[in-house]
């Protein structure tokens, strides 16, 4: 089964707006427990960014890629 990538625009508590962030699977799947607070994501250029769940204010799903 092919993994789906979800593409989001994400607003952080710092006011920074990250566009076209690719995440393997839905965003909520990465917050399965209390111990999970950091996770790597990819921007549109393929650069890895590590996000903290405590800094995400809003995440808008743009599209799902297969």
MOPAC internal coordinates of N, CA, C and O (Angstrom, degrees):
PM7 1SCF
backbone

  N    0.0000 0     0.00 0     0.00 0    0    0    0
  C    1.4420 1     0.00 0     0.00 0    1    0    0
  C    1.5274 1   109.69 1     0.00 0    2    1    0
  O    1.2310 1   120.72 1   -49.77 1    3    2    1
  N    1.3110 1   116.23 1   130.23 1    3    2    1
  C    1.4597 1   120.79 1   179.73 1    5    3    2
  C    1.5245 1   111.13 1   -73.25 1    6    5    3
  O    1.2310 1   121.16 1   -39.77 1    7    6    5
  N    1.3220 1   115.38 1   140.23 1    7    6    5
  C    1.4584 1   120.26 1   177.32 1    9    7    6
  C    1.5253 1   109.39 1   -80.03 1   10    9    7
  O    1.2310 1   120.48 1   -41.44 1   11   10    9
  N    1.3041 1   116.68 1   138.56 1   11   10    9
  C    1.4589 1   121.76 1   177.62 1   13   11   10
  C    1.5199 1   109.27 1   -93.68 1   14   13   11
  O    1.2310 1   120.96 1   -39.12 1   15   14   13
  N    1.3275 1   115.77 1   140.88 1   15   14   13
  C    1.4569 1   121.92 1   174.61 1   17   15   14
  C    1.5190 1   108.10 1  -107.53 1   18   17   15
  O    1.2310 1   120.89 1   -48.92 1   19   18   17
  N    1.3165 1   115.91 1   131.08 1   19   18   17
  C    1.4538 1   121.83 1   178.33 1   21   19   18
  C    1.5259 1   107.55 1  -101.75 1   22   21   19
  O    1.2310 1   120.50 1   -45.56 1   23   22   21
  N    1.3114 1   116.65 1   134.44 1   23   22   21
  C    1.4583 1   122.18 1  -178.64 1   25   23   22
  C    1.5294 1   108.26 1  -109.46 1   26   25   23
  O    1.2310 1   121.06 1   -54.74 1   27   26   25
  N    1.3304 1   115.57 1   125.26 1   27   26   25
  C    1.4654 1   122.06 1  -176.19 1   29   27   26
  C    1.5234 1   111.26 1  -124.65 1   30   29   27
  O    1.2310 1   121.11 1   -25.47 1   31   30   29
  N    1.3292 1   115.49 1   154.53 1   31   30   29
  C    1.4534 1   123.04 1   161.62 1   33   31   30
  C    1.5210 1   104.59 1  -104.38 1   34   33   31
  O    1.2310 1   120.59 1   -52.47 1   35   34   33
  N    1.3422 1   116.49 1   127.53 1   35   34   33
  C    1.4662 1   120.87 1  -171.46 1   37   35   34
  C    1.5232 1   110.68 1  -123.80 1   38   37   35
  O    1.2310 1   120.70 1   -50.48 1   39   38   37
  N    1.3320 1   116.26 1   129.52 1   39   38   37
  C    1.4588 1   122.91 1   174.75 1   41   39   38
  C    1.5235 1   108.21 1   -99.54 1   42   41   39
  O    1.2310 1   120.63 1   -50.94 1   43   42   41
  N    1.3480 1   116.40 1   129.06 1   43   42   41
  C    1.4656 1   121.69 1  -179.54 1   45   43   42
  C    1.5229 1   110.90 1  -101.62 1   46   45   43
  O    1.2310 1   120.18 1   -16.15 1   47   46   45
  N    1.3255 1   117.27 1   163.85 1   47   46   45
  C    1.4635 1   122.10 1   179.36 1   49   47   46
  C    1.5239 1   111.88 1   -63.29 1   50   49   47
  O    1.2310 1   120.03 1   158.74 1   51   50   49
  N    1.3199 1   117.54 1   -21.26 1   51   50   49
  C    1.4648 1   121.67 1   178.99 1   53   51   50
  C    1.5226 1   111.95 1   -78.29 1   54   53   51
  O    1.2310 1   120.51 1   172.44 1   55   54   53
  N    1.3396 1   116.62 1    -7.56 1   55   54   53
  C    1.4602 1   121.15 1  -176.68 1   57   55   54
  C    1.5131 1   112.60 1    93.58 1   58   57   55
  O    1.2310 1   120.60 1   171.34 1   59   58   57
  N    1.3270 1   116.45 1    -8.66 1   59   58   57
  C    1.4629 1   120.84 1   179.01 1   61   59   58
  C    1.5251 1   109.27 1   -69.52 1   62   61   59
  O    1.2310 1   120.87 1   -42.64 1   63   62   61
  N    1.3337 1   115.95 1   137.36 1   63   62   61
  C    1.4632 1   121.87 1  -179.50 1   65   63   62
  C    1.5184 1   108.00 1  -114.82 1   66   65   63
  O    1.2310 1   120.39 1   -66.87 1   67   66   65
  N    1.3212 1   116.85 1   113.13 1   67   66   65
  C    1.4596 1   122.48 1  -178.88 1   69   67   66
  C    1.5206 1   108.41 1   -97.08 1   70   69   67
  O    1.2310 1   120.65 1   -55.33 1   71   70   69
  N    1.3313 1   116.37 1   124.67 1   71   70   69
  C    1.4582 1   120.45 1  -177.69 1   73   71   70
  C    1.5212 1   111.15 1  -107.15 1   74   73   71
  O    1.2310 1   121.24 1   -33.01 1   75   74   73
  N    1.3231 1   115.22 1   146.99 1   75   74   73
  C    1.4624 1   123.26 1   175.25 1   77   75   74
  C    1.5259 1   112.86 1    55.63 1   78   77   75
  O    1.2310 1   120.64 1  -128.37 1   79   78   77
  N    1.3157 1   116.38 1    51.63 1   79   78   77
  C    1.4607 1   122.29 1   178.69 1   81   79   78
  C    1.5235 1   108.64 1   -89.80 1   82   81   79
  O    1.2310 1   120.63 1   -59.18 1   83   82   81
  N    1.3387 1   116.39 1   120.82 1   83   82   81
  C    1.4685 1   121.96 1  -177.95 1   85   83   82
  C    1.5193 1   110.09 1   -92.59 1   86   85   83
  O    1.2310 1   121.34 1   -50.34 1   87   86   85
  N    1.3279 1   115.05 1   129.66 1   87   86   85
  C    1.4556 1   121.79 1   179.64 1   89   87   86
  C    1.5210 1   108.03 1  -129.71 1   90   89   87
  O    1.2310 1   120.74 1   -46.09 1   91   90   89
  N    1.3213 1   116.19 1   133.91 1   91   90   89
  C    1.4615 1   120.41 1   178.36 1   93   91   90
  C    1.5236 1   108.51 1   -73.32 1   94   93   91
  O    1.2310 1   120.42 1   -69.05 1   95   94   93
  N    1.3047 1   116.80 1   110.95 1   95   94   93
  C    1.4606 1   122.12 1  -176.83 1   97   95   94
  C    1.5218 1   110.94 1    83.36 1   98   97   95
  O    1.2310 1   120.21 1    -6.21 1   99   98   97
  N    1.3327 1   117.20 1   173.79 1   99   98   97
  C    1.4609 1   121.06 1  -179.72 1  101   99   98
  C    1.5292 1   112.12 1   -66.09 1  102  101   99
  O    1.2310 1   120.58 1   -31.02 1  103  102  101
  N    1.3015 1   116.49 1   148.98 1  103  102  101
  C    1.4637 1   122.91 1  -178.46 1  105  103  102
  C    1.5277 1   111.76 1   -56.03 1  106  105  103
  O    1.2310 1   120.28 1   137.65 1  107  106  105
  N    1.3202 1   117.08 1   -42.35 1  107  106  105
  C    1.4702 1   119.84 1  -176.83 1  109  107  106
  C    1.5228 1   113.18 1   -65.05 1  110  109  107
  O    1.2310 1   119.64 1   158.42 1  111  110  109
  N    1.3253 1   118.30 1   -21.58 1  111  110  109
  C    1.4687 1   120.90 1   177.35 1  113  111  110
  C    1.5267 1   112.41 1   -68.22 1  114  113  111
  O    1.2310 1   120.06 1   161.01 1  115  114  113
  N    1.3282 1   117.50 1   -18.99 1  115  114  113
  C    1.4652 1   121.58 1  -178.34 1  117  115  114
  C    1.5276 1   112.38 1   -86.53 1  118  117  115
  O    1.2310 1   120.30 1   174.34 1  119  118  117
  N    1.3249 1   117.03 1    -5.66 1  119  118  117
  C    1.4616 1   121.51 1  -179.49 1  121  119  118
  C    1.5196 1   110.27 1  -115.87 1  122  121  119
  O    1.2310 1   121.14 1  -126.41 1  123  122  121
  N    1.3144 1   115.43 1    53.59 1  123  122  121
  C    1.4619 1   120.17 1  -173.32 1  125  123  122
  C    1.5218 1   114.17 1   -78.58 1  126  125  123
  O    1.2310 1   119.84 1   165.30 1  127  126  125
  N    1.3186 1   117.91 1   -14.70 1  127  126  125
  C    1.4610 1   118.81 1  -178.17 1  129  127  126
  C    1.5128 1   111.97 1  -156.78 1  130  129  127
  O    1.2310 1   120.98 1    -5.52 1  131  130  129
  N    1.3071 1   115.73 1   174.48 1  131  130  129
  C    1.4564 1   122.16 1  -178.11 1  133  131  130
  C    1.5246 1   111.40 1   -66.06 1  134  133  131
  O    1.2310 1   120.00 1   146.38 1  135  134  133
  N    1.3223 1   117.60 1   -33.62 1  135  134  133
  C    1.4649 1   121.57 1  -175.56 1  137  135  134
  C    1.5248 1   113.09 1   -72.08 1  138  137  135
  O    1.2310 1   120.00 1   162.32 1  139  138  137
  N    1.3158 1   117.61 1   -17.68 1  139  138  137
  C    1.4638 1   120.86 1  -177.46 1  141  139  138
  C    1.5211 1   108.95 1   -88.47 1  142  141  139
  O    1.2310 1   120.22 1   -66.65 1  143  142  141
  N    1.3346 1   117.18 1   113.35 1  143  142  141
  C    1.4573 1   118.89 1   177.18 1  145  143  142
  C    1.5251 1   112.18 1  -130.60 1  146  145  143
  O    1.2310 1   119.81 1   159.74 1  147  146  145
  N    1.3220 1   117.97 1   -20.26 1  147  146  145
  C    1.4646 1   121.85 1   178.59 1  149  147  146
  C    1.5196 1   109.39 1  -122.07 1  150  149  147
  O    1.2310 1   120.64 1   -39.51 1  151  150  149
  N    1.3277 1   116.37 1   140.49 1  151  150  149
  C    1.4593 1   119.18 1   175.41 1  153  151  150
  C    1.5238 1   109.64 1  -153.18 1  154  153  151
  O    1.2310 1   120.37 1   -36.00 1  155  154  153
  N    1.3429 1   116.90 1   144.00 1  155  154  153
  C    1.4636 1   121.12 1  -178.75 1  157  155  154
  C    1.5268 1   111.19 1   -81.47 1  158  157  155
  O    1.2310 1   121.04 1   -37.75 1  159  158  157
  N    1.3375 1   115.61 1   142.25 1  159  158  157
  C    1.4614 1   122.98 1   174.83 1  161  159  158
  C    1.5221 1   107.77 1  -134.18 1  162  161  159
  O    1.2310 1   120.41 1    -8.79 1  163  162  161
  N    1.3215 1   116.82 1   171.21 1  163  162  161
  C    1.4605 1   122.16 1  -178.65 1  165  163  162
  C    1.5129 1   109.97 1  -120.24 1  166  165  163
  O    1.2310 1   120.58 1   -43.28 1  167  166  165
  N    1.3520 1   116.50 1   136.72 1  167  166  165
  C    1.4583 1   118.40 1   173.52 1  169  167  166
  C    1.5248 1   109.32 1   -86.58 1  170  169  167
  O    1.2310 1   120.11 1     1.84 1  171  170  169
  N    1.3168 1   117.40 1  -178.16 1  171  170  169
  C    1.4645 1   122.23 1  -174.60 1  173  171  170
  C    1.5305 1   112.08 1   -63.66 1  174  173  171
  O    1.2310 1   120.22 1   155.54 1  175  174  173
  N    1.3269 1   117.19 1   -24.46 1  175  174  173
  C    1.4663 1   121.81 1  -179.51 1  177  175  174
  C    1.5232 1   112.23 1   -89.55 1  178  177  175
  O    1.2310 1   120.16 1   179.45 1  179  178  177
  N    1.3303 1   117.30 1    -0.55 1  179  178  177
  C    1.4568 1   121.01 1   179.73 1  181  179  178
  C    1.5188 1   113.85 1    89.62 1  182  181  179
  O    1.2310 1   120.10 1  -175.94 1  183  182  181
  N    1.3287 1   117.42 1     4.06 1  183  182  181
  C    1.4617 1   122.24 1   179.44 1  185  183  182
  C    1.5317 1   109.38 1   -77.63 1  186  185  183
  O    1.2310 1   120.29 1   -44.45 1  187  186  185
  N    1.3278 1   117.05 1   135.55 1  187  186  185
  C    1.4621 1   121.56 1   179.93 1  189  187  186
  C    1.5267 1   110.63 1   -83.95 1  190  189  187
  O    1.2310 1   121.27 1   -46.32 1  191  190  189
  N    1.3188 1   115.18 1   133.68 1  191  190  189
  C    1.4601 1   123.32 1   176.94 1  193  191  190
  C    1.5266 1   106.48 1  -125.93 1  194  193  191
  O    1.2310 1   120.22 1   -42.91 1  195  194  193
  N    1.3261 1   117.18 1   137.09 1  195  194  193
  C    1.4633 1   120.55 1   176.80 1  197  195  194
  C    1.5246 1   107.78 1  -100.70 1  198  197  195
  O    1.2310 1   121.11 1   -59.91 1  199  198  197
  N    1.3349 1   115.48 1   120.09 1  199  198  197
  C    1.4590 1   121.14 1  -179.50 1  201  199  198
  C    1.5217 1   110.55 1  -103.63 1  202  201  199
  O    1.2310 1   121.15 1   -28.16 1  203  202  201
  N    1.3109 1   115.41 1   151.84 1  203  202  201
  C    1.4601 1   122.30 1   173.49 1  205  203  202
  C    1.5236 1   108.03 1  -108.14 1  206  205  203
  O    1.2310 1   120.40 1   -42.99 1  207  206  205
  N    1.3198 1   116.85 1   137.01 1  207  206  205
  C    1.4650 1   119.42 1   179.94 1  209  207  206
  C    1.5253 1   111.23 1   -63.40 1  210  209  207
  O    1.2310 1   120.20 1   156.37 1  211  210  209
  N    1.3208 1   117.23 1   -23.63 1  211  210  209
  C    1.4584 1   120.82 1  -177.36 1  213  211  210
  C    1.5256 1   112.78 1   -78.99 1  214  213  211
  O    1.2310 1   119.84 1   170.07 1  215  214  213
  N    1.3321 1   117.91 1    -9.93 1  215  214  213
  C    1.4585 1   121.45 1  -179.64 1  217  215  214
  C    1.5205 1   113.59 1  -104.39 1  218  217  215
  O    1.2310 1   120.12 1   175.27 1  219  218  217
  N    1.3258 1   117.37 1    -4.73 1  219  218  217
  C    1.4640 1   120.40 1  -179.71 1  221  219  218
  C    1.5261 1   109.16 1   -86.36 1  222  221  219
  O    1.2310 1   121.13 1   -59.47 1  223  222  221
  N    1.3350 1   115.45 1   120.53 1  223  222  221
  C    1.4571 1   121.25 1   177.55 1  225  223  222
  C    1.5222 1   109.62 1   -92.27 1  226  225  223
  O    1.2310 1   121.17 1   135.11 1  227  226  225
  N    1.3310 1   115.37 1   -44.89 1  227  226  225
  C    1.4615 1   120.56 1  -175.99 1  229  227  226
  C    1.5202 1   108.97 1  -151.19 1  230  229  227
  O    1.2310 1   120.78 1   -39.18 1  231  230  229
  N    1.3237 1   116.12 1   140.82 1  231  230  229
  C    1.4648 1   121.28 1   176.69 1  233  231  230
  C    1.5274 1   108.19 1  -133.14 1  234  233  231
  O    1.2310 1   120.85 1   -61.47 1  235  234  233
  N    1.3296 1   115.99 1   118.53 1  235  234  233
  C    1.4637 1   121.62 1   178.95 1  237  235  234
  C    1.5160 1   109.22 1  -102.14 1  238  237  235
  O    1.2310 1   120.57 1   -57.60 1  239  238  237
  N    1.3315 1   116.52 1   122.40 1  239  238  237
  C    1.4601 1   121.25 1   176.85 1  241  239  238
  C    1.5206 1   108.52 1   -72.48 1  242  241  239
  O    1.2310 1   120.64 1   -55.66 1  243  242  241
  N    1.3432 1   116.38 1   124.34 1  243  242  241
  C    1.4578 1   122.03 1  -178.99 1  245  243  242
  C    1.5259 1   110.72 1   -95.46 1  246  245  243
  O    1.2310 1   120.90 1   131.82 1  247  246  245
  N    1.3426 1   115.89 1   -48.18 1  247  246  245
  C    1.4649 1   119.97 1  -179.82 1  249  247  246
  C    1.5196 1   109.74 1  -162.74 1  250  249  247
  O    1.2310 1   121.34 1   -12.93 1  251  250  249
  N    1.3293 1   115.05 1   167.07 1  251  250  249
  C    1.4608 1   122.23 1   175.69 1  253  251  250
  C    1.5205 1   107.14 1  -119.58 1  254  253  251
  O    1.2310 1   120.73 1   -54.50 1  255  254  253
  N    1.3502 1   116.20 1   125.50 1  255  254  253
  C    1.4652 1   121.90 1   179.60 1  257  255  254
  C    1.5219 1   108.79 1  -105.50 1  258  257  255
  O    1.2310 1   120.92 1   -38.70 1  259  258  257
  N    1.3169 1   115.85 1   141.30 1  259  258  257
  C    1.4693 1   119.53 1   177.29 1  261  259  258
  C    1.5031 1   110.17 1  -108.16 1  262  261  259
  O    1.2310 1   120.10 1   180.00 1  263  262  261

